[in-house]
Amino acid sequence: MHLRSADPCRLLAFLCLAAAMTTARSAPLAVTVDNRTRATACAEEDNVSFVLAPAAEGPAHAIGRFRVEALPPAYLAAVDKDVTAPDFSACDFDGGAHPTDPAFRFTERHVVLHDGPRWRIVGIVLPTFWRPNQVPVTVGRHTERGLHLLQIFAKPPDGGRPLEALVMYPADGYWRIKPLPEPRFGDGVYGSSFLMGPVTGDARPVVDIASIAVTPSPLALHVRFADGGSAEVKVDEVSTARTALDVRFGHGKRSAPPGARPFAVLRSMYVTPDNADVSEVRWQPADMPASITRALPDVQTLRTVDVRFGRSVVSRHNTSAPDIRFSGFGGVSRTAGPTAPSTSAGSGRRAP
């Protein structure tokens, strides 16, 4: 289209259209968040489930990217002593295998996959695990199959002790992240966990993974899902202020149609406001300028562009554990999705 300087009306209309298209592309997409929490008296059960899904069906609403962050709870500055010991006082198990879990047995292993100037990456095979899945994990030219736990430690610039900031479970697709702890909190502690990708299951949701490839510089995990889709998870920041992941999905020929099912689930624990890893939800509605905060039991289904699962009441369970925030929801790119590269401790999990 040719616009002559003598045609200001057409020029103005064209500029308005271009501005509207740019705004539409940059505006965050809304998602629904469904609270499927069930009551429990056991502080070591993941009874909290918040399911994130596109706000509507169809490619226009499909989620292609988002950001997930672990942030210190608002009360952290007032806490002198962290409480991290497990509490099985109201549970029907005592820290061993959960009575409802299958128990597949493995030969225990511990392997260092990468030890560079910025990151230390460790893989662990546990003696028992609840799923038999054998997922290959590749770091550089090193591939290990059947790891149950992938640990990422951040190395401080002063050469101090590496601190764990991220763990991922390849066999069932769970992730946990935390900011670097302040010195008075030692190693710090995880709280909530989450899944990202084609989520299946309800009582104990999982994401089935075909393979994982890790690139240490810049640090990213390239995940291929069993349904043919993929995700690129870039570790954008690890600091005392936050640990932040930028996630971008790709859709393969066999993957589910965009918008067909949940793309993330937040899993956590709630017994009472002062005995919880998540006790409240703060969200930014898609059609309102101000955020809303509600106690976890009062939340049902939300429509939001930004949601944070956290605590404002000091908890006696995992006191320093971080809030988890999901934001920056964007659509599916028209270009090809992310693919994996061509090269082929304090992280215990609660019961379902």
N, C-alpha and C positions, 0 to 999 in steps of 0.2 A: 504494500500500500504506500503510495507516495503522498505526502502531506506538504502542500505549498504554504509558504508563510502568509499568503493572502487568505487562508482559510482557517481563521483562529477557532471557529466553533468545532470543526472536525478535529483540530489539534487538541483542544481541551477535552473533547470526548475520548480521544485515544489515550491521553495521559491519565484520565480518570479510570478508564478500563484497565490500563496497565497497573495503576496503583492498587485497584481492587483485587486483581489477580495476585499481585505480590503479597498483599495482606492475607489473602485466603491461603496461600502456600505457607506463610510463616506463622499463622495463628495456630495455637496448639489444639489438638483434637480432644474432644471430651471422651471419657471412658465411664463405664459403670463399675461400681465397687459394691459387691454383695456380701453382707455379713452372714457367715454360716457357722458362727461360734456355737459350741454346745457347753453346757455347764459342767464343771468338775471341781472336786476338792483337792485334787492332786496337782502340786506345783511343778511336777516333772512330766506333764502331758501336754502335747500340742493340741489344745482344745479350740484354739482360735484359728479361723480360716477367713480371710478376706479375698474374694475372687475378683480379679480385674479382667474386664472384657470390653470389646468395642461397644460404643453407645448404641450402635445400630448395625444391621447386616449390610454387606456389600462392600466392594472395593473402596468406595469413597470414605468409609469409616474405618477401614482396616488399620491397625497399629503396626507401623513399620519401624519405629524407633521410640526410645524413651530413655530416661535417666533414673537411676536408683542410687540413693545415698544413705549412708549410716551417719547419723548426727548425734552428738552428745545430748543427753536429756537436759531440759531447761534447768533442773535443780542441781546439776552436777557440781557447781562451784561451792554449794553449801554442804557437800558430802565430804566427811573426813575419812570414813572407813568404808571400803567396799565390802559387800556381802555377796560371796560367790559360791558358797557351799550348797550342794543340792539338798532338797527337802523332800524326803520320801514319806513323811509322817502320815499323810492321808492317801497314800498310793497302795495298790495291790501288788507292787513289786519293789525291790530294794536296791535298784541300781544295776542289776544284771539284765539279762534279756527280758524283754517285755513278754508276758505270758501269751499274748496273742500273735507274736511275731513268728514267722518261719525262721529257721536257723540253718542257713547254708554255711558249710565249713570251708575254710581256706588256709593255705600256708601263709603265716604272717610274714610280711616283708616291709622294709623301710628303705626307700631309695631316694637319693638326691638327684633330681632331674636337671637342675640348673643352679649354679652358684656364681653369680656375677657381681659387679660392683654395686648394683642397685637392688637386686632381688635374689632371694633364695627360694627355690621351688622344690617341694618335697612330695613324694607320693607314698601312700601307705596302703597295704593290704591288711585288713583286719582278720582276726581268727574266725569270726562269724559275722555274717551280714544277712539282712532280711530279704535281699534279692540276689539272684544268681548271675545277673547281667555282667558280661565281661567287655568293658568298653576300652578300646585302645586310646592311650593318651600319648601324644608326641610333643616333645620339646626339642627343637633343633633336629638332630639326626637320631635322637634317642626315643624309642617307643616302648612303652610298658602297657601290658594288657591286664585288666582286672583290678585296677586300683579302686579302692573304696573311698579314699580321701585324698584330695589334692590341696596342699597347703602352700600359701604364698606369704613369705616373710619380707618385710621392708627393711633394708639396711640403712641405718642413719649415716649421714655424711661424716660424722666424727669417728666412725669406725666402731661404734658401740654395738651392743647386742641386737641382732635382728629381732623384729617384733612381728608376730603374725597379724595380718590384716584381712585375710580372705581365706575361706575354705570352701571347697566345692566337692560334692559327692557325685561322681560320674554315673554310678549305678542306678540312682533314682532322681538325679537332676536338682538336688537341693543346693542352695548357696547360703553362706553366712558372711557378713562383712562387719567390720568395726573400725572406728577411727583409731589412730595411734593413741595409747593411753597416756595420761599425765603421769609423771614419775611416781606419785603417791599411790597409784593404782596397779603397780607392777605390770603384769601382762595384759591387764584389762580382761573383759569378758564379753562373750557373745550373748545375744538374747534371741530375737526373732530370726527366722530363716525365711527363704522365699524360693519360688520356682519361676523360671522364665522359659517360654516356648509353648509347644502344643501340649497343654496340660490335660491329663486324663485321670479318671478316678475321682471319688468324692470324699469318703471318710479319710483316706490317706492318699492325697493326690500325688502323682509322679509326672516326670517328663522323661520319656525314653530317648536316650542319646546313642547315636551310632559311633561317633568318634569325637575326639577333642584334640586340637593342635594349639600349642601355646607359642607365641612369639614374645621373647623377653624384652625386646627394645624396638619400638615402644611396646609396653606390656599389653597383650590382648589375648583373649581366649576365643578361638574359632571353633564353634560347636556345630556339628552336623546332627540333626535329629533323625530318629528312625523313620519318620514319615516323609523324609526327603527335603525338608526345609533346613534352614541354617540360621545361625546368629553370630555376629561379631560383638564381643563384649570387651570394650576397651577400658582399662583401668586408668581413669582420667586423673584421679588425685588420691593420695594416701597421706594424711596429715592428722594432727590432733583436732583439727576442725571438722574433718569428714573423711570418709572413704567413698569415692564416687565412681560409678560404672556407667558408661554410655553404651547402650545396647541398640543394635541395628539388626533387624530380621531380614532374611532372604527366603523366598518361596520356591521350592523345587517343583518338578513336574508331579511328584507324588504327594506333596504336602496339601493340607486342608485348604479350601478356598479362604481368602482373606476375610476376616470377620466371622468365621464360622464357630469359633470357640474361645474360651479364656486364653489369655497370653501370659498371665502372671497370677501367682497366689502368694499372699503373705500368711505365714504360719507362725503362731506364737502361743503364749500361755496367759490366762487370766483366771484368777480365783477371786480376789478382791482388789480394790484400787491400790492397796499398799502391798499386795502380793501378786505381782503381774509383771510380765515383760512388755505388755501393751495394755494400757488402761483407758486410753482415749484416742479419738480420731479427729484430726483437723484437716479440713479440705477447702478448696477454692471452687465454688460452684461455677459451672460454665457460663451462667448468665447473671452473676452477681459480682460486684467489685470487692466485697469483704469476705474474709474466710470465716468458717464456722467451726466451732469445737464442741464435741459431744463426748460424754462418757461412753465407753465401748458398748455396754448393754443397751444404750439408747439408739444405737445406729442400726439401720436396716439396709436399705439400698441407696447409694449416692450416685449422682452424675457430676463428674468433676474433671478439672484439668490439672489438679495438683492435690495429692493426698499424703498426709504424714501420720504414721502410726507411732504413738509415743506415750509419754508419761509426764505429768506435772506434779503428782504426789510421789514422794520418795518411797521407793519399793524396798522391801526387805528381801527380795529375790533378785539376783543379778543387778545390784543397785546401779552400777555404772553402765549397764548394757545400753546400746544406742537406740534412738528412734530410727525408723526406716521410712524414707520418703520416696514416692514415685512422682515424676513430673516430666515435662518436656515431651509429651506424647505427640508424635508426628505420623504422617501417612506413609504408605509404601511408596518407595521411589520407583519411577518408571524404568530406571536402569536396572541391570542385573543386581541381585542381592549379594551380600557378603559371602565369600567362600573361604575355606581354610587354605593355608599356604600349601604350596605344592610339595614341600618336604613332609615326607610322611612322619593336737595339744591344746589344750584349752579349747577343743573343738568338738566336744561330745555332743550328741544329739539327744533330745528328749524323745520319749515314746510318742506314738501317734495319738 
